[in-house]
Amino acid sequence: MSFKGFYQHLCSNGHYWTTDVYEEMCPRCGEKAIWENIVDITNSSFDECDKRVDGHTELVLKLETKCSQCGNILERTYKIPKGRGKI
């Protein structure tokens, strides 16, 4: 049986990224990950009642910066969750 899943990461600046292997450095700013969480989708992400069972953490948006010209999102930062992952 094989594993299917990915890691959720946050650096101290609140940048979020995911990888399928462990990666400590933020691709955006080069800071080390201070929070991580593994999401296991081997046997599906939801149960028969549509409840999430894969360990995914829904992050809380801290700040979103948009381009004043076109409205595209330039950067998002998230609050670091307490009590889960690596702190």
C-alpha positions as CSV (number, residue, x, y, z in Angstrom):
1,M,0.0,0.0,0.0
2,S,1.4,3.4,-0.9
3,F,0.9,6.8,0.8
4,K,-0.8,9.7,-1.0
5,G,-0.7,13.1,0.6
6,F,1.2,16.3,1.1
7,Y,2.6,18.7,3.7
8,Q,1.1,22.1,4.5
9,H,3.8,24.6,5.5
10,L,3.9,28.2,7.0
11,C,7.0,30.3,7.5
12,S,7.3,33.0,10.2
13,N,6.1,35.6,7.6
14,G,2.9,33.7,7.2
15,H,3.6,32.4,3.7
16,Y,1.8,29.2,2.9
17,W,3.0,26.4,0.5
18,T,2.5,22.7,0.0
19,T,4.9,20.0,-1.0
20,D,4.7,16.2,-1.6
21,V,8.0,15.8,0.3
22,Y,9.3,17.6,3.3
23,E,10.7,21.1,2.4
24,E,11.8,23.4,5.2
25,M,12.4,26.7,3.2
26,C,9.7,29.0,2.0
27,P,9.9,29.4,-1.8
28,R,8.6,33.0,-1.5
29,C,11.0,34.5,1.1
30,G,13.5,31.8,2.0
31,E,12.5,31.7,5.7
32,K,12.4,28.3,7.5
33,A,9.0,26.7,8.0
34,I,7.8,27.1,11.6
35,W,4.6,25.2,11.2
36,E,3.8,22.1,9.2
37,N,1.0,19.6,8.9
38,I,0.7,16.3,7.0
39,V,-2.5,15.7,5.0
40,D,-3.1,12.0,4.2
41,I,-5.4,11.5,1.2
42,T,-4.5,7.8,0.8
43,N,-8.1,6.6,1.6
44,S,-9.9,9.8,0.5
45,S,-10.3,13.2,2.1
46,F,-13.9,13.0,3.2
47,D,-16.1,10.3,4.9
48,E,-19.6,9.3,3.9
49,C,-21.1,12.3,5.8
50,D,-18.8,14.7,3.8
51,K,-16.7,15.3,7.0
52,R,-13.0,16.0,6.3
53,V,-10.9,13.1,7.6
54,D,-7.5,13.7,5.9
55,G,-6.0,16.0,8.6
56,H,-6.1,19.1,6.4
57,T,-5.9,22.4,8.4
58,E,-8.1,25.2,7.1
59,L,-5.9,28.3,7.6
60,V,-7.1,31.8,8.6
61,L,-6.2,34.5,6.2
62,K,-4.2,37.3,7.9
63,L,-3.5,39.7,5.0
64,E,-4.2,39.8,1.3
65,T,-2.4,42.3,-1.0
66,K,-3.8,43.0,-4.4
67,C,-2.5,44.8,-7.4
68,S,-4.1,48.3,-7.6
69,Q,-4.1,48.2,-11.4
70,C,-5.6,44.7,-12.2
71,G,-6.9,43.4,-8.8
72,N,-4.7,40.2,-9.0
73,I,-3.6,38.8,-5.7
74,L,0.1,39.6,-5.1
75,E,0.5,38.0,-1.7
76,R,-1.4,36.2,1.0
77,T,-0.3,35.7,4.5
78,Y,-1.9,33.4,7.1
79,K,-2.1,33.3,10.9
80,I,0.0,30.5,12.4
81,P,-2.3,27.9,14.0
82,K,-1.8,27.1,17.7
83,G,-1.6,23.6,19.0
84,R,-1.1,21.8,15.6
85,G,1.9,21.1,13.5
86,K,5.4,22.3,14.3
87,I,5.6,25.4,16.5
